[in-house]
């Protein structure tokens, strides 16, 4: 059994050495392409089935109610919307 493995390894090594670099790259691309998931129409169908859960109504407001205002003494900067004195950096 060990001899058969050694023979197999030598054959594959010889075949790999005789193969050109482009042939090896094409083989790797083909192997990688067969391993990728299919994100075709099945993906769209599974998403539409998953999103059919319960819709819970909630209150949506445009602005936060508890927004804190600036309590410091620095003036607001019109360029960076921050509070500082002197030129904007």
KAKANOR-V987280 format. One record per pair of residues at least 24 apart in sequence whose ideal C-beta (glycine too) atoms are under 10 Angstrom apart, sorted by the first residue. I is the first residue (numbers start at 1). J is the second residue. D is the distance in whole Angstrom. If there is no record, write none. Layout:
i: {I/I}
j: {J/J}
d: {D/D}
This chain:
none
